[in-house]
């Protein structure tokens, strides 16, 4: 099902939001995926849906939003790793709580992320991380729901 959403997103972006379509990078290489696995997952297997997402496109260039109803850019793997390391570092200006199992996948340029929960009872869900707020609500029940929201916004 998620692969069909990828096809529909590409088609809709190409037709309705050419700038977003042009900002999407080719799918991640095996080397990129391996680096993500080693750095953020400590060698454990990548969740299949997250791996499929990055095989579809390795994020975006620039600052165009994947979803026209918000202002978040889909992060390439190198930026995912940088953001994950930053958020899990010893910086004191990060508003908790933060979890090493949260993988940043989208960014608004102002310190706020959508993070993919990779472990526990909420594994696979997409959580809103606001840098100056300790609330961490589930924004989407999974990557498919997040992508479906982006698809619906691209058609309106």
N, C-alpha and C positions, 0 to 999 in steps of 0.2 A: 504493500500500500504506500509506504513512504517513497519508494522509487517513482511511483506515479505522480506523487505530489512534486517531486523534483522536476519531472518533465513538464508538469503544468506551470510551475513557477518559472522555469526558463522561458516557456512560451509566452506567458503573461507579461513577464518583465521585458522580453524582447519587443512585444507589441505595445505595451502601455507605459513602461518606464525604462527606456533604452539606457539611461544613465546608470540605473541599478544593474541592468543586465551587463553592461560594459564593465562595471566595477567588480563583477564576480570573477574570481581567479579560477584557473583550471583546478581539477581535483588534486588533493594532496598526494605526494609521492609516498612510496613505501618508507623511504628514509624519514620524511616528515612525520609520518604516523608512528614510526619506531621511536623517534625523539620524544613525541608526546607521551608515548607509553612509558619510556624510561624516566622522564622528568616528573610527570604529574601522576603517574600510576605506579611508579617504582617497579616497573617490569611486569606488572599484572596485565592481563589482556584488556584491550580497550573494550568498552561496552559496544556491542554490535551497532546500535543506532547511532552512536557518536562517530564510530568509524565510517559508517555509510554517509553521514552528513559531510564529513571531510573528504571522502572520496568523490562526492558530488561536486563540491567547490571548496577550495582551501581559503575560505573567507572572502573578504572584499578589500579592494583598495579604496582610498579616499574615505569620505564620511557620509556617503549615502546610506540611508536606512534600508534594511532588508524588508521591514514592515512599514508601510506608509502611514500607519497610525501611531508610530513611536519614533524615537530618534536614535535607535541603536544600530550600530554597524556590526555585521557578522565578522568576527575576528579570525584572521589567519592563524595557523598553528604556532608560528613563531611569536606572535603577540599573545596568544593564549598562554604559552609558557612564561613569557615575561610577566604578564598580569598575575598568573598563579603564583609565581615566585615573589612578586611584590606583595600581594595580599597575604601571603603566608610568611613574610619576613618579619623582622623585629621592629618595624616602623610603629611609632606610637600614635600616628595620626589616623590610623585605621580604626574605624568604629566596629567593635565586635557585635555580635559573634561572627566568627569566620571559621570555616572548616576546610581542612586539606582535601576533603572529598568533593569540594565545589570547584568545578572547572569553568572558568570564564569563557563564554562563547559569543557574547555581544557586549558592546561598550558604547556609551553615549558621549564620550569625550570629556565628561565632567567628574569622573571618578565612580560612576555607577555602572553596574554590570547586570547581565543575565548570566546566571551560573547554572551549570548542569550538575545535579546531585548524582554522584557516581557510586554511593554506598548506602546501605541501610534501608529502612522501610520506605523512604522517599526516592530511592534510586530511580534515575531516569527522568525525574521531574525537573522543571526549570524554575529557578528561584530568582526573585528580584533582590539584588544587593545594592542598597543605597549607602554610599560611603559615610553619610552623616546621620544615619538613622539605624537604630538597632533592630528594627523590624525586618524580618526576612520571610516574606510571604511567598507561597507557591504561586507563580504567575501562570504557568502552563503545566498540565499533567504529564507532559512529555514533549519530545522534539517534534513528533508528528502534529501535536496540537499547536505548537509554536509556528511551525511551517504552514499549517492550514490557515492560521490567523494572517500570516504574511500573504498567502495566496488570496484570501478573501479581500484583503486591503488593496492588493494589486489590481483587482477587478472592479473596484468601486470608483 
